Amino acid sequence: MKLRSFHMESSTLIACPPERVWAVISAVTRWPDWSHICVRVWGETGNSLPAKASFGFELRMGALSPSFNVTVVESDPPHRVSWASTKLTVTARRTFEFTPVPGGTRVTDRKDFSSPVLSIGLWYPRRIVRAMTEKWLRDLKAEAERTP
């Protein structure tokens, strides 16, 4: 087990093209309208999530509502987007890939966490983060499939 880092990955099939999924996820200010875990969003990204754009969001995480300020580090519409943030020496990078498959789009959500000083491989709340990720993907699927 790596003590100062860990990786998490989840995926789902969404019954619409990657362009539709991209339209939903890139409309960052609308996340609280459809996501049960996103409380609010701030910052200006437009509807494209361009590289170097910065924005922030507050999440529901059990009894807590942590906030994160992130910077888009990679953007390839409608195929891939990645953002990163550092909080309390923990750097998190979240990457979404949107792959066309028969019947729609395979959305893969990857998270990579690391810290130069903390043993996050031992104490980071993986079970909570996994549950939040799965809920996020279910909400994204419902919103993308609901709207034309």
Backbone as CSV, one residue per row, in Angstrom:
resi,resn,N_x,N_y,N_z,CA_x,CA_y,CA_z,C_x,C_y,C_z
1,MET,0.839,-1.177,0.000,0.000,0.000,0.000,0.887,1.245,0.000
2,LYS,0.567,2.182,-0.877,1.266,3.450,-0.876,0.694,4.310,0.242
3,LEU,1.535,4.839,1.072,1.063,5.605,2.216,0.720,7.051,1.868
4,ARG,1.404,7.621,0.903,1.209,9.034,0.617,0.379,9.302,-0.637
5,SER,-0.252,8.277,-1.185,-1.090,8.473,-2.380,-2.072,7.317,-2.529
6,PHE,-3.107,7.575,-3.301,-3.993,6.498,-3.722,-4.806,6.944,-4.929
7,HIS,-5.352,5.955,-5.611,-6.092,6.142,-6.858,-7.477,5.521,-6.689
8,MET,-8.460,6.154,-7.290,-9.828,5.638,-7.247,-10.438,5.826,-8.634
9,GLU,-11.214,4.852,-9.088,-11.812,4.933,-10.420,-13.200,4.310,-10.410
10,SER,-14.134,4.992,-11.085,-15.497,4.496,-11.257,-15.942,4.842,-12.669
11,SER,-16.947,4.122,-13.158,-17.462,4.459,-14.488,-18.934,4.077,-14.584
12,THR,-19.580,4.651,-15.589,-20.979,4.353,-15.863,-21.235,4.530,-17.346
13,LEU,-22.290,3.909,-17.831,-22.720,4.075,-19.215,-23.900,5.038,-19.219
14,ILE,-23.809,6.080,-20.063,-24.871,7.064,-20.194,-25.417,6.966,-21.613
15,ALA,-26.726,6.865,-21.738,-27.381,6.623,-23.030,-27.570,7.917,-23.820
16,CYS,-26.463,8.566,-24.132,-26.471,9.731,-25.015,-25.036,9.962,-25.488
17,PRO,-24.859,10.792,-26.511,-23.503,10.991,-27.052,-22.605,11.799,-26.106
18,PRO,-21.283,11.693,-26.285,-20.354,12.441,-25.439,-20.613,13.945,-25.430
19,GLU,-21.059,14.494,-26.536,-21.329,15.934,-26.607,-22.408,16.352,-25.603
20,ARG,-23.405,15.504,-25.426,-24.471,15.816,-24.466,-23.944,15.736,-23.031
21,VAL,-23.153,14.703,-22.735,-22.582,14.561,-21.399,-21.653,15.748,-21.113
22,TRP,-20.860,16.133,-22.105,-19.970,17.282,-21.952,-20.776,18.551,-21.666
23,ALA,-21.875,18.737,-22.364,-22.701,19.931,-22.143,-23.185,20.005,-20.704
24,VAL,-23.536,18.861,-20.127,-24.020,18.838,-18.740,-22.879,19.124,-17.768
25,ILE,-21.764,18.450,-17.922,-20.684,18.614,-16.944,-19.976,19.953,-17.093
26,SER,-19.939,20.504,-18.295,-19.234,21.777,-18.480,-20.069,22.982,-18.045
27,ALA,-21.360,22.803,-17.849,-22.213,23.878,-17.310,-22.080,23.857,-15.789
28,VAL,-20.907,24.219,-15.315,-20.521,24.076,-13.917,-21.503,24.753,-12.959
29,THR,-21.961,25.936,-13.292,-22.846,26.663,-12.368,-24.192,25.984,-12.190
30,ARG,-24.526,25.024,-13.049,-25.786,24.279,-12.923,-25.651,22.998,-12.097
31,TRP,-24.452,22.631,-11.698,-24.275,21.396,-10.929,-25.223,21.290,-9.745
32,PRO,-25.403,22.342,-8.937,-26.309,22.192,-7.782,-27.764,21.916,-8.187
33,ASP,-28.135,22.221,-9.426,-29.498,21.959,-9.900,-29.772,20.467,-10.066
34,TRP,-28.748,19.678,-10.360,-28.980,18.262,-10.626,-28.177,17.316,-9.736
35,SER,-27.125,17.803,-9.089,-26.297,16.937,-8.253,-26.743,17.012,-6.797
36,HIS,-26.970,15.866,-6.200,-27.356,15.808,-4.794,-26.191,16.070,-3.839
37,ILE,-24.952,16.041,-4.352,-23.818,16.272,-3.458,-23.207,17.655,-3.608
38,CYS,-23.560,18.381,-4.657,-22.983,19.710,-4.882,-23.922,20.776,-4.319
39,VAL,-23.442,21.513,-3.322,-24.244,22.539,-2.661,-24.232,23.840,-3.452
40,ARG,-23.030,24.284,-3.853,-22.920,25.524,-4.617,-21.621,25.536,-5.408
41,VAL,-21.576,26.439,-6.392,-20.424,26.596,-7.273,-20.151,28.078,-7.428
42,TRP,-18.886,28.454,-7.535,-18.538,29.849,-7.793,-17.379,29.892,-8.786
43,GLY,-17.182,31.063,-9.373,-16.127,31.252,-10.368,-16.710,31.245,-11.764
44,GLU,-15.914,31.666,-12.685,-16.364,31.765,-14.075,-15.615,30.768,-14.946
45,THR,-16.338,29.850,-15.528,-15.739,28.914,-16.470,-16.467,28.955,-17.803
46,GLY,-17.567,29.716,-17.884,-18.397,29.649,-19.072,-19.027,28.277,-19.126
47,ASN,-19.294,27.790,-20.300,-19.831,26.442,-20.461,-18.867,25.562,-21.232
48,SER,-17.558,25.773,-21.002,-16.608,25.002,-21.787,-15.503,24.337,-20.976
49,LEU,-15.324,24.701,-19.711,-14.238,24.189,-18.879,-12.886,24.278,-19.590
50,PRO,-12.489,25.475,-19.998,-11.202,25.609,-20.683,-10.027,25.377,-19.740
51,ALA,-8.912,24.937,-20.290,-7.704,24.757,-19.495,-7.353,26.077,-18.827
52,LYS,-6.892,25.987,-17.596,-6.491,27.103,-16.740,-7.664,27.830,-16.095
53,ALA,-8.896,27.448,-16.417,-10.051,28.058,-15.740,-10.032,27.644,-14.276
54,SER,-10.469,28.553,-13.418,-10.552,28.254,-11.987,-11.988,28.422,-11.527
55,PHE,-12.404,27.526,-10.654,-13.729,27.623,-10.057,-13.701,26.895,-8.724
56,GLY,-14.753,27.028,-7.977,-14.836,26.356,-6.689,-16.206,25.760,-6.488
57,PHE,-16.291,24.826,-5.545,-17.576,24.209,-5.241,-17.580,23.724,-3.805
58,GLU,-18.763,23.626,-3.257,-18.981,23.101,-1.912,-19.776,21.813,-2.048
59,LEU,-19.358,20.789,-1.330,-19.987,19.475,-1.431,-20.648,19.066,-0.125
60,ARG,-21.638,18.186,-0.238,-22.195,17.514,0.937,-21.373,16.249,1.157
61,MET,-20.762,16.164,2.326,-19.912,15.002,2.634,-20.255,14.561,4.041
62,GLY,-21.319,13.783,4.153,-21.802,13.415,5.473,-22.317,14.655,6.182
63,ALA,-21.852,14.893,7.394,-22.269,16.062,8.168,-21.456,17.305,7.806
64,LEU,-20.461,17.147,6.945,-19.589,18.255,6.562,-19.981,18.823,5.209
65,SER,-19.521,20.032,4.936,-19.707,20.663,3.625,-18.387,21.287,3.194
66,PRO,-17.409,20.446,2.818,-16.104,20.998,2.441,-16.187,21.753,1.116
67,SER,-15.339,22.755,0.991,-15.267,23.505,-0.263,-13.892,23.284,-0.882
68,PHE,-13.849,23.394,-2.200,-12.622,23.173,-2.955,-12.509,24.230,-4.034
69,ASN,-11.323,24.771,-4.209,-11.015,25.651,-5.330,-10.124,24.851,-6.268
70,VAL,-10.522,24.753,-7.526,-9.817,23.900,-8.473,-9.406,24.705,-9.709
71,THR,-8.431,24.161,-10.409,-7.986,24.716,-11.685,-8.039,23.607,-12.718
72,VAL,-8.631,23.905,-13.862,-8.687,22.938,-14.959,-7.267,22.807,-15.518
73,VAL,-6.746,21.586,-15.508,-5.378,21.348,-15.968,-5.331,20.689,-17.343
74,GLU,-6.463,20.153,-17.784,-6.539,19.549,-19.115,-7.983,19.622,-19.588
75,SER,-8.163,20.026,-20.835,-9.509,20.109,-21.391,-9.470,19.739,-22.859
76,ASP,-10.230,18.712,-23.223,-10.329,18.240,-24.603,-11.790,17.906,-24.884
77,PRO,-12.625,18.960,-25.083,-14.061,18.728,-25.300,-14.322,17.906,-26.551
78,PRO,-15.254,17.004,-26.562,-16.043,16.477,-25.459,-15.493,15.157,-24.933
79,HIS,-14.170,15.012,-24.942,-13.557,13.717,-24.624,-12.981,13.591,-23.220
80,ARG,-12.448,14.714,-22.687,-11.710,14.590,-21.427,-11.599,15.948,-20.754
81,VAL,-11.697,15.946,-19.440,-11.424,17.144,-18.644,-10.816,16.693,-17.319
82,SER,-9.880,17.503,-16.823,-9.218,17.183,-15.572,-8.991,18.477,-14.809
83,TRP,-9.255,18.415,-13.485,-8.955,19.574,-12.648,-8.214,19.110,-11.412
84,ALA,-7.549,20.067,-10.755,-6.741,19.728,-9.591,-6.872,20.804,-8.525
85,SER,-6.635,20.385,-7.284,-6.621,21.315,-6.161,-5.724,20.745,-5.077
86,THR,-5.281,21.632,-4.192,-4.497,21.211,-3.035,-5.118,21.841,-1.800
87,LYS,-5.341,20.997,-0.798,-5.919,21.452,0.464,-5.271,20.654,1.589
88,LEU,-4.750,21.360,2.581,-4.106,20.707,3.728,-3.012,19.727,3.299
89,THR,-2.220,20.108,2.348,-1.117,19.350,1.735,-1.573,18.169,0.874
90,VAL,-2.875,17.955,0.740,-3.377,16.867,-0.101,-3.722,17.443,-1.476
91,THR,-3.070,16.919,-2.496,-3.374,17.312,-3.869,-4.285,16.256,-4.471
92,ALA,-5.384,16.722,-5.027,-6.344,15.828,-5.674,-6.446,16.220,-7.137
93,ARG,-6.442,15.232,-7.994,-6.672,15.454,-9.424,-7.828,14.555,-9.836
94,ARG,-8.848,15.171,-10.434,-10.025,14.426,-10.883,-10.082,14.524,-12.398
95,THR,-10.212,13.373,-13.057,-10.238,13.316,-14.513,-11.483,12.574,-14.958
96,PHE,-12.219,13.197,-15.865,-13.368,12.555,-16.503,-13.004,12.259,-17.943
97,GLU,-13.301,11.035,-18.389,-13.163,10.675,-19.799,-14.527,10.269,-20.319
98,PHE,-14.846,10.725,-21.531,-16.135,10.473,-22.168,-15.855,9.714,-23.465
99,THR,-16.109,8.409,-23.448,-15.764,7.535,-24.562,-17.025,7.050,-25.256
100,PRO,-17.152,7.316,-26.576,-18.327,6.800,-27.284,-18.288,5.270,-27.348
101,VAL,-19.414,4.652,-27.027,-19.566,3.203,-27.075,-20.943,2.916,-27.662
102,PRO,-21.190,1.693,-28.138,-22.545,1.390,-28.597,-23.563,1.667,-27.489
103,GLY,-24.567,2.422,-27.804,-25.597,2.750,-26.819,-25.358,4.035,-26.052
104,GLY,-24.241,4.726,-26.322,-24.037,5.985,-25.624,-22.594,6.325,-25.335
105,THR,-22.331,6.683,-24.078,-21.016,7.169,-23.657,-20.595,6.476,-22.367
106,ARG,-19.382,5.940,-22.358,-18.792,5.408,-21.138,-18.096,6.577,-20.455
107,VAL,-18.559,6.945,-19.247,-17.941,8.010,-18.466,-17.075,7.360,-17.393
108,THR,-15.796,7.687,-17.417,-14.861,7.190,-16.415,-14.415,8.366,-15.564
109,ASP,-14.524,8.209,-14.270,-14.185,9.242,-13.287,-12.997,8.714,-12.482
110,ARG,-11.831,9.346,-12.672,-10.614,8.930,-11.971,-10.218,10.012,-10.968
111,LYS,-9.803,9.577,-9.801,-9.310,10.489,-8.779,-7.951,9.993,-8.313
112,ASP,-7.000,10.919,-8.271,-5.671,10.617,-7.761,-5.373,11.588,-6.623
113,PHE,-5.020,11.045,-5.467,-4.741,11.837,-4.278,-3.294,11.593,-3.862
114,SER,-2.623,12.668,-3.431,-1.256,12.513,-2.927,-0.951,13.610,-1.919
115,SER,0.008,13.335,-1.068,0.466,14.311,-0.082,1.943,14.053,0.190
116,PRO,2.737,15.105,0.234,4.158,14.906,0.537,4.420,14.600,2.015
117,VAL,3.433,14.850,2.882,3.669,14.667,4.316,2.668,13.766,5.022
118,LEU,1.436,13.693,4.539,0.394,12.933,5.233,0.260,11.513,4.692
119,SER,-0.024,10.580,5.561,-0.231,9.182,5.169,-1.685,8.980,4.749
120,ILE,-2.066,9.605,3.639,-3.464,9.540,3.214,-3.870,8.145,2.765
121,GLY,-2.895,7.323,2.414,-3.197,5.939,2.066,-3.808,5.173,3.223
122,LEU,-3.590,5.657,4.439,-4.136,5.003,5.624,-5.431,5.628,6.128
123,TRP,-5.519,6.958,6.120,-6.643,7.599,6.819,-7.658,8.291,5.928
124,TYR,-7.387,8.503,4.659,-8.335,9.247,3.833,-9.659,8.486,3.740
125,PRO,-10.796,9.178,3.809,-12.105,8.503,3.880,-12.557,7.925,2.534
126,ARG,-11.890,6.886,2.099,-12.167,6.295,0.790,-13.618,5.859,0.621
127,ARG,-14.185,5.250,1.645,-15.558,4.761,1.538,-16.519,5.924,1.263
128,ILE,-16.317,7.032,1.945,-17.167,8.211,1.733,-16.935,8.796,0.343
129,VAL,-15.669,8.914,-0.055,-15.356,9.455,-1.382,-15.928,8.553,-2.472
130,ARG,-15.838,7.246,-2.301,-16.397,6.296,-3.280,-17.913,6.467,-3.385
131,ALA,-18.597,6.561,-2.256,-20.053,6.739,-2.266,-20.434,8.051,-2.946
132,MET,-19.677,9.114,-2.669,-19.954,10.398,-3.315,-19.731,10.315,-4.826
133,THR,-18.685,9.630,-5.241,-18.391,9.475,-6.667,-19.507,8.721,-7.369
134,GLU,-19.951,7.622,-6.776,-21.025,6.829,-7.381,-22.315,7.651,-7.475
135,LYS,-22.621,8.432,-6.449,-23.813,9.283,-6.467,-23.680,10.348,-7.548
136,TRP,-22.510,10.964,-7.649,-22.253,11.973,-8.684,-22.508,11.381,-10.076
137,LEU,-21.981,10.189,-10.322,-22.158,9.562,-11.632,-23.630,9.226,-11.895
138,ARG,-24.358,8.765,-10.886,-25.797,8.503,-11.065,-26.550,9.793,-11.393
139,ASP,-26.207,10.868,-10.687,-26.851,12.159,-10.947,-26.506,12.686,-12.341
140,LEU,-25.247,12.565,-12.745,-24.821,12.993,-14.079,-25.567,12.207,-15.153
141,LYS,-25.672,10.906,-14.969,-26.398,10.054,-15.907,-27.849,10.480,-16.023
142,ALA,-28.507,10.691,-14.893,-29.918,11.086,-14.903,-30.102,12.418,-15.624
143,GLU,-29.240,13.386,-15.345,-29.381,14.709,-15.976,-29.090,14.641,-17.469
144,ALA,-28.046,13.950,-17.868,-27.692,13.872,-19.295,-28.776,13.147,-20.081
145,GLU,-29.350,12.097,-19.500,-30.388,11.331,-20.202,-31.744,12.031,-20.155
146,ARG,-31.933,12.913,-19.188,-33.220,13.605,-19.031,-33.390,14.737,-20.041
147,THR,-32.333,15.442,-20.323,-32.445,16.638,-21.167,-31.967,16.342,-22.574
148,PRO,-32.616,16.984,-23.556,-32.230,16.729,-24.963,-30.903,17.338,-25.339
